[in-house]
Amino acid sequence: MLNKIIENYHIVLASGSPRRKELLSAMDFSFDIVTKPVDEVFLTGLSPSQTAASLSLLKVEAFDENELEENMLIITADTIIALEYEIIGKPKNRENAFTILRKLSGKKHEVITGVSLRKKGKTITFTVSTTVYFKKLEEDEIIYYINNYQPYDKAGAYGIQEWIGQVGIKKIEGSYFNVMGLPTHRLYEELLKFVK
């Protein structure tokens, strides 16, 4: 069982996301949160999946090899939305959040999370994609959601676990927790291989 294997590791979640903290806690891992400032730049010419992977890698590489203790295990993640070929990150402001949600209304999009794991001498990155189908959102529904939930720290300007997810999402294909920001099932499987 993974939890037994990694109890000797000092796990660090390098993310300020309350959803990722909640999900990793729900996996019964003990961990600290340490974030490092990185410039989240969307490199041109990359696919959405490559973009999510490169952003999580950027975050994990902010931890210099020399500062890693022998038993330290760093976990980073970055979630993006892909609507056809357009990559959508977090909204810059209220107007931008409204524009994003109106774009997603009545369509399907991909939620892609890049996750990186790092310990001394070893780094891996993987991505998980989930397809989300939104109903046609009314303008007053979008305004209500933004007013009451201020989704400015969320890729795609929404949280699936919030009101908009309950009334606006018709179905998903893939991991629900991935849409929240951390694909827990795949993370568990990858960690099992990573710490061997």
Residue pairs with C-beta under 8 A, 6 or more apart in sequence:
2 188
2 191
2 192
2 195
3 28
3 29
5 192
5 195
6 29
6 73
6 191
6 195
7 30
8 71
9 71
9 72
9 73
9 119
9 195
10 32
10 69
10 71
10 72
10 73
11 29
11 30
11 31
11 32
11 73
11 75
12 31
12 32
12 33
12 34
12 63
12 72
12 73
12 74
12 75
13 20
13 21
13 24
13 31
13 32
13 33
13 34
13 75
14 33
14 34
14 35
14 36
14 59
14 60
14 62
14 63
14 74
14 75
14 76
15 21
15 33
15 35
15 59
15 75
15 76
15 77
16 33
16 35
17 77
17 153
17 181
19 159
19 161
19 180
19 181
19 182
20 77
20 181
20 182
21 33
23 177
23 180
23 181
23 182
23 184
24 31
24 75
24 182
26 184
27 184
27 187
27 188
31 75
36 59
36 62
36 63
37 62
38 58
38 59
38 62
40 55
40 58
40 78
40 89
41 58
42 51
42 55
42 87
42 89
43 51
43 54
46 54
48 80
48 82
48 85
48 87
48 110
48 112
49 112
49 114
49 127
49 129
51 80
51 87
51 112
51 114
52 78
52 79
52 80
52 112
52 113
52 114
52 127
53 114
53 116
53 125
53 126
53 127
54 114
55 78
55 80
55 114
56 76
56 77
56 78
56 113
56 114
56 115
56 116
56 125
57 76
57 114
57 116
57 123
57 125
59 76
59 77
59 78
59 116
60 74
60 76
60 116
60 117
60 118
60 123
60 125
61 118
61 123
63 74
63 118
65 120
65 121
68 74
68 118
68 119
68 120
69 120
70 120
72 119
72 120
73 117
73 118
73 119
73 194
73 195
74 116
74 117
74 118
74 119
75 115
75 116
75 117
75 187
76 115
76 116
76 118
77 113
77 114
77 115
77 116
77 181
77 182
78 113
78 114
79 111
79 112
79 113
79 114
79 155
79 178
79 181
80 87
80 88
80 89
80 111
80 112
80 114
80 155
81 87
81 88
81 89
81 104
81 109
81 110
81 111
81 112
81 155
81 156
82 88
82 109
82 110
82 112
83 103
83 104
83 107
83 109
83 110
88 100
88 103
88 109
88 155
88 156
89 155
90 152
90 153
90 154
90 155
90 157
91 97
91 100
91 151
91 152
91 154
91 157
93 152
94 146
94 152
96 157
97 146
97 151
97 152
97 157
98 142
98 143
98 146
100 156
100 157
101 137
101 142
101 145
101 146
101 157
101 158
101 164
102 137
102 139
102 142
104 134
104 137
104 156
104 158
105 134
105 135
105 136
105 137
105 142
106 134
106 135
106 136
106 137
107 133
107 134
108 131
108 132
108 133
108 134
109 131
109 132
109 134
109 156
110 129
110 130
110 131
110 132
111 129
111 130
111 131
111 132
111 155
111 156
111 178
111 179
112 127
112 128
112 129
112 130
113 127
113 128
113 178
113 181
113 182
113 183
114 125
114 126
114 127
115 125
115 126
115 127
115 128
115 182
115 183
115 186
115 187
115 190
116 123
116 124
116 125
117 123
117 124
117 125
117 190
117 191
117 194
119 194
119 195
122 194
124 190
124 194
126 186
126 190
128 174
128 175
128 178
128 183
128 186
129 174
129 178
130 172
130 173
130 174
130 175
130 176
130 178
130 179
131 172
131 173
131 174
132 160
132 169
132 172
132 179
133 169
133 170
133 171
133 172
134 168
134 169
134 170
135 168
135 169
135 170
137 164
137 168
141 164
141 167
141 168
144 163
145 151
145 158
145 162
145 163
145 164
145 168
146 157
148 163
149 159
149 162
149 163
149 164
151 157
151 158
151 159
151 162
151 164
155 181
158 164
158 165
158 168
159 165
159 180
160 169
160 172
160 176
160 179
160 180
161 180
172 179
175 183
175 184
175 185
175 186
177 183
177 184
177 185
178 186
